[in-house]
């Protein structure tokens, strides 16, 4: 569960920021998950240009927030996985 894995960080935030941060973590996890899908790797293998971006709609402003996470090839999937694994420890 995403909240349990990040509970210390989320609980340390002001209550008004907790939902946004949990949403951001969910988008980051989604980018990681989508980037590992076989259909995505097949597209890259076939030379097709495909990017997976992490953006979040901020409901209180109506604006998109770029979470500065983007994957455009299989080498980035490996580095993204290593970064997330390092953050877990």
Backbone atoms as SQL, in Angstrom:
CREATE TABLE atoms (id INTEGER PRIMARY KEY, chain TEXT, resi INTEGER, resn TEXT, atom TEXT, x REAL, y REAL, z REAL);
INSERT INTO atoms VALUES
  (1, 'A', 1, 'UNK', 'N', 0.835, -1.174, 0.000),
  (2, 'A', 1, 'UNK', 'CA', 0.000, 0.000, 0.000),
  (3, 'A', 1, 'UNK', 'C', 0.888, 1.248, 0.000),
  (4, 'A', 2, 'UNK', 'N', 0.571, 2.170, -0.858),
  (5, 'A', 2, 'UNK', 'CA', 1.396, 3.362, -1.061),
  (6, 'A', 2, 'UNK', 'C', 1.482, 4.235, 0.191),
  (7, 'A', 3, 'UNK', 'N', 0.371, 4.393, 0.865),
  (8, 'A', 3, 'UNK', 'CA', 0.396, 5.205, 2.081),
  (9, 'A', 3, 'UNK', 'C', 1.287, 4.573, 3.145),
  (10, 'A', 4, 'UNK', 'N', 1.135, 3.289, 3.362),
  (11, 'A', 4, 'UNK', 'CA', 1.925, 2.603, 4.390),
  (12, 'A', 4, 'UNK', 'C', 3.416, 2.682, 4.072),
  (13, 'A', 5, 'UNK', 'N', 3.765, 2.512, 2.809),
  (14, 'A', 5, 'UNK', 'CA', 5.175, 2.572, 2.406),
  (15, 'A', 5, 'UNK', 'C', 5.777, 3.961, 2.603),
  (16, 'A', 6, 'UNK', 'N', 4.947, 4.992, 2.588),
  (17, 'A', 6, 'UNK', 'CA', 5.423, 6.374, 2.694),
  (18, 'A', 6, 'UNK', 'C', 4.812, 7.109, 3.881),
  (19, 'A', 7, 'UNK', 'N', 4.323, 6.368, 4.844),
  (20, 'A', 7, 'UNK', 'CA', 3.584, 6.945, 5.964),
  (21, 'A', 7, 'UNK', 'C', 4.380, 7.990, 6.733),
  (22, 'A', 8, 'UNK', 'N', 5.647, 7.715, 6.983),
  (23, 'A', 8, 'UNK', 'CA', 6.462, 8.669, 7.759),
  (24, 'A', 8, 'UNK', 'C', 6.538, 10.024, 7.050),
  (25, 'A', 9, 'UNK', 'N', 6.809, 9.997, 5.740),
  (26, 'A', 9, 'UNK', 'CA', 6.897, 11.240, 4.977),
  (27, 'A', 9, 'UNK', 'C', 5.550, 11.962, 4.940),
  (28, 'A', 10, 'UNK', 'N', 4.500, 11.222, 4.625),
  (29, 'A', 10, 'UNK', 'CA', 3.174, 11.832, 4.489),
  (30, 'A', 10, 'UNK', 'C', 2.688, 12.410, 5.815),
  (31, 'A', 11, 'UNK', 'N', 2.857, 11.659, 6.878),
  (32, 'A', 11, 'UNK', 'CA', 2.393, 12.125, 8.186),
  (33, 'A', 11, 'UNK', 'C', 3.180, 13.329, 8.703),
  (34, 'A', 12, 'UNK', 'N', 4.382, 13.535, 8.177),
  (35, 'A', 12, 'UNK', 'CA', 5.187, 14.684, 8.612),
  (36, 'A', 12, 'UNK', 'C', 4.739, 15.987, 7.943),
  (37, 'A', 13, 'UNK', 'N', 3.903, 15.889, 6.931),
  (38, 'A', 13, 'UNK', 'CA', 3.442, 17.071, 6.196),
  (39, 'A', 13, 'UNK', 'C', 2.242, 17.706, 6.892),
  (40, 'A', 14, 'UNK', 'N', 2.034, 18.997, 6.635),
  (41, 'A', 14, 'UNK', 'CA', 0.795, 19.611, 7.119),
  (42, 'A', 14, 'UNK', 'C', -0.401, 18.857, 6.509),
  (43, 'A', 15, 'UNK', 'N', -1.460, 18.761, 7.248),
  (44, 'A', 15, 'UNK', 'CA', -2.620, 17.984, 6.806),
  (45, 'A', 15, 'UNK', 'C', -3.113, 18.417, 5.423),
  (46, 'A', 16, 'UNK', 'N', -3.036, 19.707, 5.132),
  (47, 'A', 16, 'UNK', 'CA', -3.521, 20.227, 3.848),
  (48, 'A', 16, 'UNK', 'C', -2.674, 19.751, 2.663),
  (49, 'A', 17, 'UNK', 'N', -1.444, 19.293, 2.901),
  (50, 'A', 17, 'UNK', 'CA', -0.555, 18.844, 1.820),
  (51, 'A', 17, 'UNK', 'C', -0.514, 17.333, 1.654),
  (52, 'A', 18, 'UNK', 'N', -1.094, 16.598, 2.571),
  (53, 'A', 18, 'UNK', 'CA', -0.973, 15.136, 2.570),
  (54, 'A', 18, 'UNK', 'C', -1.625, 14.480, 1.360),
  (55, 'A', 19, 'UNK', 'N', -2.823, 14.904, 1.005),
  (56, 'A', 19, 'UNK', 'CA', -3.523, 14.301, -0.126),
  (57, 'A', 19, 'UNK', 'C', -2.760, 14.564, -1.419),
  (58, 'A', 20, 'UNK', 'N', -2.257, 15.792, -1.589),
  (59, 'A', 20, 'UNK', 'CA', -1.484, 16.111, -2.794),
  (60, 'A', 20, 'UNK', 'C', -0.241, 15.232, -2.891),
  (61, 'A', 21, 'UNK', 'N', 0.471, 15.063, -1.786),
  (62, 'A', 21, 'UNK', 'CA', 1.697, 14.255, -1.817),
  (63, 'A', 21, 'UNK', 'C', 1.388, 12.796, -2.105),
  (64, 'A', 22, 'UNK', 'N', 0.320, 12.290, -1.522),
  (65, 'A', 22, 'UNK', 'CA', -0.066, 10.912, -1.809),
  (66, 'A', 22, 'UNK', 'C', -0.424, 10.763, -3.285),
  (67, 'A', 23, 'UNK', 'N', -1.092, 11.761, -3.836),
  (68, 'A', 23, 'UNK', 'CA', -1.394, 11.756, -5.274),
  (69, 'A', 23, 'UNK', 'C', -0.136, 11.781, -6.122),
  (70, 'A', 24, 'UNK', 'N', 0.839, 12.598, -5.729),
  (71, 'A', 24, 'UNK', 'CA', 2.112, 12.656, -6.461),
  (72, 'A', 24, 'UNK', 'C', 2.818, 11.299, -6.429),
  (73, 'A', 25, 'UNK', 'N', 2.856, 10.687, -5.257),
  (74, 'A', 25, 'UNK', 'CA', 3.496, 9.374, -5.140),
  (75, 'A', 25, 'UNK', 'C', 2.771, 8.334, -5.988),
  (76, 'A', 26, 'UNK', 'N', 1.459, 8.454, -6.078),
  (77, 'A', 26, 'UNK', 'CA', 0.681, 7.545, -6.906),
  (78, 'A', 26, 'UNK', 'C', 1.026, 7.714, -8.384),
  (79, 'A', 27, 'UNK', 'N', 1.173, 8.951, -8.835),
  (80, 'A', 27, 'UNK', 'CA', 1.543, 9.211, -10.232),
  (81, 'A', 27, 'UNK', 'C', 2.942, 8.669, -10.514),
  (82, 'A', 28, 'UNK', 'N', 3.877, 8.890, -9.601),
  (83, 'A', 28, 'UNK', 'CA', 5.246, 8.387, -9.774),
  (84, 'A', 28, 'UNK', 'C', 5.240, 6.866, -9.873),
  (85, 'A', 29, 'UNK', 'N', 4.473, 6.225, -9.009),
  (86, 'A', 29, 'UNK', 'CA', 4.362, 4.767, -9.055),
  (87, 'A', 29, 'UNK', 'C', 3.722, 4.326, -10.377),
  (88, 'A', 30, 'UNK', 'N', 2.738, 5.080, -10.850),
  (89, 'A', 30, 'UNK', 'CA', 2.090, 4.761, -12.124),
  (90, 'A', 30, 'UNK', 'C', 3.049, 4.853, -13.299),
  (91, 'A', 31, 'UNK', 'N', 3.891, 5.874, -13.315),
  (92, 'A', 31, 'UNK', 'CA', 4.902, 6.001, -14.375),
  (93, 'A', 31, 'UNK', 'C', 5.831, 4.790, -14.350),
  (94, 'A', 32, 'UNK', 'N', 6.244, 4.414, -13.171),
  (95, 'A', 32, 'UNK', 'CA', 7.115, 3.250, -13.009),
  (96, 'A', 32, 'UNK', 'C', 6.428, 1.988, -13.522),
  (97, 'A', 33, 'UNK', 'N', 5.168, 1.797, -13.153),
  (98, 'A', 33, 'UNK', 'CA', 4.411, 0.608, -13.557),
  (99, 'A', 33, 'UNK', 'C', 4.186, 0.570, -15.063),
  (100, 'A', 34, 'UNK', 'N', 3.715, 1.665, -15.637),
  (101, 'A', 34, 'UNK', 'CA', 3.446, 1.715, -17.079),
  (102, 'A', 34, 'UNK', 'C', 4.732, 1.497, -17.872),
  (103, 'A', 35, 'UNK', 'N', 5.844, 2.039, -17.379),
  (104, 'A', 35, 'UNK', 'CA', 7.123, 1.916, -18.083),
  (105, 'A', 35, 'UNK', 'C', 7.632, 0.485, -18.133),
  (106, 'A', 36, 'UNK', 'N', 7.114, -0.362, -17.271),
  (107, 'A', 36, 'UNK', 'CA', 7.534, -1.766, -17.250),
  (108, 'A', 36, 'UNK', 'C', 6.629, -2.684, -18.073),
  (109, 'A', 37, 'UNK', 'N', 5.543, -2.141, -18.619),
  (110, 'A', 37, 'UNK', 'CA', 4.601, -2.967, -19.367),
  (111, 'A', 37, 'UNK', 'C', 5.230, -3.513, -20.652),
  (112, 'A', 38, 'UNK', 'N', 4.956, -4.773, -20.981),
  (113, 'A', 38, 'UNK', 'CA', 5.499, -5.365, -22.215),
  (114, 'A', 38, 'UNK', 'C', 5.139, -4.582, -23.472),
  (115, 'A', 39, 'UNK', 'N', 3.918, -4.057, -23.551),
  (116, 'A', 39, 'UNK', 'CA', 3.513, -3.314, -24.751),
  (117, 'A', 39, 'UNK', 'C', 4.368, -2.062, -24.928),
  (118, 'A', 40, 'UNK', 'N', 4.759, -1.432, -23.843),
  (119, 'A', 40, 'UNK', 'CA', 5.621, -0.252, -23.908),
  (120, 'A', 40, 'UNK', 'C', 7.015, -0.654, -24.382),
  (121, 'A', 41, 'UNK', 'N', 7.547, -1.741, -23.837),
  (122, 'A', 41, 'UNK', 'CA', 8.874, -2.208, -24.248),
  (123, 'A', 41, 'UNK', 'C', 8.881, -2.679, -25.698),
  (124, 'A', 42, 'UNK', 'N', 7.789, -3.253, -26.153),
  (125, 'A', 42, 'UNK', 'CA', 7.691, -3.642, -27.569),
  (126, 'A', 42, 'UNK', 'C', 7.737, -2.409, -28.467),
  (127, 'A', 43, 'UNK', 'N', 7.061, -1.356, -28.072),
  (128, 'A', 43, 'UNK', 'CA', 7.076, -0.114, -28.860),
  (129, 'A', 43, 'UNK', 'C', 8.495, 0.428, -28.954),
  (130, 'A', 44, 'UNK', 'N', 9.201, 0.466, -27.832),
  (131, 'A', 44, 'UNK', 'CA', 10.586, 0.944, -27.853),
  (132, 'A', 44, 'UNK', 'C', 11.458, 0.028, -28.699),
  (133, 'A', 45, 'UNK', 'N', 11.261, -1.273, -28.577),
  (134, 'A', 45, 'UNK', 'CA', 12.039, -2.249, -29.356),
  (135, 'A', 45, 'UNK', 'C', 11.812, -2.053, -30.857),
  (136, 'A', 46, 'UNK', 'N', 10.577, -1.699, -31.216),
  (137, 'A', 46, 'UNK', 'CA', 10.234, -1.475, -32.624),
  (138, 'A', 46, 'UNK', 'C', 10.660, -0.093, -33.120),
  (139, 'A', 47, 'UNK', 'N', 11.294, 0.694, -32.247),
  (140, 'A', 47, 'UNK', 'CA', 11.792, 2.008, -32.644),
  (141, 'A', 47, 'UNK', 'C', 10.746, 3.108, -32.598),
  (142, 'A', 48, 'UNK', 'N', 9.603, 2.835, -32.009),
  (143, 'A', 48, 'UNK', 'CA', 8.572, 3.868, -31.908),
  (144, 'A', 48, 'UNK', 'C', 8.898, 4.823, -30.768),
  (145, 'A', 49, 'UNK', 'N', 8.595, 6.083, -30.985),
  (146, 'A', 49, 'UNK', 'CA', 8.839, 7.109, -29.975),
  (147, 'A', 49, 'UNK', 'C', 7.682, 7.091, -28.976),
  (148, 'A', 50, 'UNK', 'N', 7.997, 6.811, -27.739),
  (149, 'A', 50, 'UNK', 'CA', 6.973, 6.725, -26.708),
  (150, 'A', 50, 'UNK', 'C', 7.539, 7.274, -25.408),
  (151, 'A', 51, 'UNK', 'N', 6.816, 8.193, -24.804),
  (152, 'A', 51, 'UNK', 'CA', 7.229, 8.797, -23.551),
  (153, 'A', 51, 'UNK', 'C', 6.137, 8.567, -22.502),
  (154, 'A', 52, 'UNK', 'N', 6.538, 8.282, -21.304),
  (155, 'A', 52, 'UNK', 'CA', 5.618, 8.187, -20.179),
  (156, 'A', 52, 'UNK', 'C', 5.973, 9.342, -19.238),
  (157, 'A', 53, 'UNK', 'N', 5.011, 10.250, -19.053),
  (158, 'A', 53, 'UNK', 'CA', 5.244, 11.443, -18.239),
  (159, 'A', 53, 'UNK', 'C', 4.430, 11.370, -16.953),
  (160, 'A', 54, 'UNK', 'N', 4.946, 11.976, -15.911),
  (161, 'A', 54, 'UNK', 'CA', 4.223, 12.059, -14.645),
  (162, 'A', 54, 'UNK', 'C', 3.699, 13.459, -14.415),
  (163, 'A', 55, 'UNK', 'N', 2.431, 13.659, -14.660),
  (164, 'A', 55, 'UNK', 'CA', 1.764, 14.929, -14.412),
  (165, 'A', 55, 'UNK', 'C', 0.593, 14.686, -13.475),
  (166, 'A', 56, 'UNK', 'N', 0.251, 15.707, -12.719),
  (167, 'A', 56, 'UNK', 'CA', -0.867, 15.577, -11.792),
  (168, 'A', 56, 'UNK', 'C', -1.745, 16.815, -11.873),
  (169, 'A', 57, 'UNK', 'N', -3.037, 16.595, -11.951),
  (170, 'A', 57, 'UNK', 'CA', -3.987, 17.706, -11.927),
  (171, 'A', 57, 'UNK', 'C', -4.207, 18.113, -10.480),
  (172, 'A', 58, 'UNK', 'N', -3.902, 19.357, -10.189),
  (173, 'A', 58, 'UNK', 'CA', -4.137, 19.882, -8.843),
  (174, 'A', 58, 'UNK', 'C', -5.570, 20.408, -8.786),
  (175, 'A', 59, 'UNK', 'N', -6.389, 19.714, -8.038),
  (176, 'A', 59, 'UNK', 'CA', -7.810, 20.047, -8.012),
  (177, 'A', 59, 'UNK', 'C', -8.081, 21.433, -7.442),
  (178, 'A', 60, 'UNK', 'N', -7.279, 21.864, -6.493),
  (179, 'A', 60, 'UNK', 'CA', -7.536, 23.172, -5.877),
  (180, 'A', 60, 'UNK', 'C', -7.150, 24.347, -6.775),
  (181, 'A', 61, 'UNK', 'N', -6.291, 24.114, -7.784),
  (182, 'A', 61, 'UNK', 'CA', -5.919, 25.189, -8.707),
  (183, 'A', 61, 'UNK', 'C', -6.419, 24.945, -10.127),
  (184, 'A', 62, 'UNK', 'N', -6.706, 23.683, -10.456),
  (185, 'A', 62, 'UNK', 'CA', -7.100, 23.347, -11.821),
  (186, 'A', 62, 'UNK', 'C', -5.924, 23.285, -12.777),
  (187, 'A', 63, 'UNK', 'N', -4.706, 23.334, -12.241),
  (188, 'A', 63, 'UNK', 'CA', -3.501, 23.331, -13.067),
  (189, 'A', 63, 'UNK', 'C', -2.832, 21.962, -13.060),
  (190, 'A', 64, 'UNK', 'N', -2.141, 21.663, -14.167),
  (191, 'A', 64, 'UNK', 'CA', -1.333, 20.456, -14.221),
  (192, 'A', 64, 'UNK', 'C', 0.016, 20.728, -13.579),
  (193, 'A', 65, 'UNK', 'N', 0.476, 19.807, -12.763),
  (194, 'A', 65, 'UNK', 'CA', 1.788, 19.921, -12.137),
  (195, 'A', 65, 'UNK', 'C', 2.688, 18.860, -12.752),
  (196, 'A', 66, 'UNK', 'N', 3.788, 19.296, -13.337),
  (197, 'A', 66, 'UNK', 'CA', 4.779, 18.379, -13.888),
  (198, 'A', 66, 'UNK', 'C', 5.616, 17.859, -12.728),
  (199, 'A', 67, 'UNK', 'N', 5.594, 16.554, -12.522),
  (200, 'A', 67, 'UNK', 'CA', 6.336, 15.957, -11.418),
  (201, 'A', 67, 'UNK', 'C', 7.782, 15.652, -11.779),
  (202, 'A', 68, 'UNK', 'N', 8.198, 16.112, -12.948),
  (203, 'A', 68, 'UNK', 'CA', 9.584, 15.973, -13.383),
  (204, 'A', 68, 'UNK', 'C', 10.032, 14.511, -13.408),
  (205, 'A', 69, 'UNK', 'N', 9.136, 13.652, -13.868),
  (206, 'A', 69, 'UNK', 'CA', 9.479, 12.256, -14.080),
  (207, 'A', 69, 'UNK', 'C', 8.983, 11.885, -15.467),
  (208, 'A', 70, 'UNK', 'N', 9.897, 11.432, -16.294),
  (209, 'A', 70, 'UNK', 'CA', 9.577, 11.092, -17.668),
  (210, 'A', 70, 'UNK', 'C', 10.480, 9.945, -18.104),
  (211, 'A', 71, 'UNK', 'N', 9.896, 8.985, -18.783),
  (212, 'A', 71, 'UNK', 'CA', 10.651, 7.821, -19.240),
  (213, 'A', 71, 'UNK', 'C', 10.464, 7.705, -20.746),
  (214, 'A', 72, 'UNK', 'N', 11.585, 7.581, -21.461),
  (215, 'A', 72, 'UNK', 'CA', 11.503, 7.503, -22.919),
  (216, 'A', 72, 'UNK', 'C', 12.211, 6.280, -23.493),
  (217, 'A', 73, 'UNK', 'N', 12.666, 5.387, -22.639),
  (218, 'A', 73, 'UNK', 'CA', 13.337, 4.185, -23.135),
  (219, 'A', 73, 'UNK', 'C', 13.646, 3.219, -22.015),
  (220, 'A', 74, 'UNK', 'N', 13.978, 1.986, -22.377),
  (221, 'A', 74, 'UNK', 'CA', 14.194, 0.937, -21.373),
  (222, 'A', 74, 'UNK', 'C', 15.349, 1.203, -20.414),
  (223, 'A', 75, 'UNK', 'N', 16.357, 1.919, -20.841),
  (224, 'A', 75, 'UNK', 'CA', 17.473, 2.207, -19.928),
  (225, 'A', 75, 'UNK', 'C', 17.010, 3.081, -18.763),
  (226, 'A', 76, 'UNK', 'N', 16.070, 3.968, -19.012),
  (227, 'A', 76, 'UNK', 'CA', 15.544, 4.818, -17.945),
  (228, 'A', 76, 'UNK', 'C', 14.682, 4.023, -16.972),
  (229, 'A', 77, 'UNK', 'N', 14.052, 2.975, -17.438),
  (230, 'A', 77, 'UNK', 'CA', 13.246, 2.136, -16.548),
  (231, 'A', 77, 'UNK', 'C', 14.149, 1.526, -15.489),
  (232, 'A', 78, 'UNK', 'N', 15.290, 1.030, -15.898),
  (233, 'A', 78, 'UNK', 'CA', 16.227, 0.446, -14.940),
  (234, 'A', 78, 'UNK', 'C', 16.702, 1.480, -13.929),
  (235, 'A', 79, 'UNK', 'N', 17.048, 2.677, -14.388),
  (236, 'A', 79, 'UNK', 'CA', 17.538, 3.701, -13.461),
  (237, 'A', 79, 'UNK', 'C', 16.410, 4.199, -12.566),
  (238, 'A', 80, 'UNK', 'N', 15.200, 4.306, -13.108),
  (239, 'A', 80, 'UNK', 'CA', 14.053, 4.723, -12.306),
  (240, 'A', 80, 'UNK', 'C', 13.790, 3.698, -11.211),
  (241, 'A', 81, 'UNK', 'N', 13.877, 2.425, -11.552),
  (242, 'A', 81, 'UNK', 'CA', 13.660, 1.364, -10.570),
  (243, 'A', 81, 'UNK', 'C', 14.712, 1.440, -9.465),
  (244, 'A', 82, 'UNK', 'N', 15.953, 1.672, -9.858),
  (245, 'A', 82, 'UNK', 'CA', 17.032, 1.761, -8.863),
  (246, 'A', 82, 'UNK', 'C', 16.830, 2.970, -7.951),
  (247, 'A', 83, 'UNK', 'N', 16.378, 4.109, -8.511),
  (248, 'A', 83, 'UNK', 'CA', 16.136, 5.294, -7.688),
  (249, 'A', 83, 'UNK', 'C', 15.011, 5.034, -6.693),
  (250, 'A', 84, 'UNK', 'N', 13.939, 4.393, -7.141),
  (251, 'A', 84, 'UNK', 'CA', 12.824, 4.110, -6.239),
  (252, 'A', 84, 'UNK', 'C', 13.227, 3.100, -5.174),
  (253, 'A', 85, 'UNK', 'N', 14.042, 2.119, -5.529),
  (254, 'A', 85, 'UNK', 'CA', 14.485, 1.125, -4.561),
  (255, 'A', 85, 'UNK', 'C', 15.380, 1.770, -3.511),
  (256, 'A', 86, 'UNK', 'N', 16.232, 2.700, -3.941),
  (257, 'A', 86, 'UNK', 'CA', 17.128, 3.394, -2.996),
  (258, 'A', 86, 'UNK', 'C', 16.317, 4.275, -2.053),
  (259, 'A', 87, 'UNK', 'N', 15.259, 4.873, -2.541),
  (260, 'A', 87, 'UNK', 'CA', 14.421, 5.737, -1.712),
  (261, 'A', 87, 'UNK', 'C', 13.653, 4.929, -0.662),
  (262, 'A', 88, 'UNK', 'N', 13.409, 3.652, -0.936),
  (263, 'A', 88, 'UNK', 'CA', 12.690, 2.811, 0.011),
  (264, 'A', 88, 'UNK', 'C', 13.535, 2.433, 1.207),
  (265, 'A', 89, 'UNK', 'N', 14.856, 2.555, 1.111),
  (266, 'A', 89, 'UNK', 'CA', 15.725, 2.107, 2.208),
  (267, 'A', 89, 'UNK', 'C', 16.219, 3.264, 3.029);
